[in-house]
Amino acid sequence: MQKIAKYISRSLLLIAGVMFLVDLFTNIPFSWMFIWLFLAPSLIIKEFVEMPEKGMSRTYSIIYIAAISLMWVAALELIIT
């Protein structure tokens, strides 16, 4: 299961990176919000897979996941409306 999660995370990160590079080197306009639609889930999956069992670093991981989730929802909401 962790291998699949890592594969999905890296795939989403690659898509976000390609979108960023396309935005830099072509005239095709991509908003940063579209990039976040792929980048945020990638970071959430990565952090969830690497989350430690106990301790303060687990708390920081949960806070990080929550913050990235809010960014993802905000970007999705701005695109929809």
N, C-alpha and C positions, 0 to 999 in steps of 0.2 A: 504494500500500500504506500509506503514512503517513497519507493522508486517512482510510482505513478504520480504522486504529488510533486516530487521534484521535477519530473518531466513536464508536467503541466505548468509549474511555476516558471521553469526556464523557457518554455514555449511562449508563454504570455509576455515574459520579459523581452524575448527576442522580437515579438510582434511590436511591442512598444518602442524598442530601439530602432527597428526598421521604419516605423512611422515617423520617429524623430528625425532620422537621417533623410527620409523622403521630404520632410518639411524643410530641412536645411538646404538641400541641393536641387530641389525642383520648384516649380511654380504651383504645385498642387497644395492648396492651403489645408492644413490640419490644425485644429485647435488643440491647445494643451489638454483640454478636457477629454478629447478622444484618446490621447496618449494615456491619460490616467485611467481610462476604462480598462486598459490592459495591464498597466503598471501596478495599480493598487491591489488587484487580486493576486498578482504574482508575489508581491511583498507580503501579503497576508498569509498565503500558503507557505512561503519560505519560513516566515517567523513561526508559524504554527508547528511546522515539522521540526524545527530546531529548538523549540521551547524546552527549557530544563524542567525537571520533575519538581524541584522545590527551590525555595530561596527568593531573595529579592529580585534576581534576574528574571524569574518567572513573572513577577508583578510588572516589571518594566516591559516584558514581552506582551502581556495582556494589554497594557496601556498603549503600546505601539500598535498593536492590532486594532484596537478601538479607534485610534486617531486615523490610521490609514483607511479604516472602514468608513469613517465619517467623510473623508476626502473623496472616496469612491462614490458614496451616495450623493454628495454635493455635486460632483461632476455629472453624474447620471441625471440628477434633477435639473441641472442647467441645460443639458442637451435635450431633455424631453420637453421642457417648457419654452 
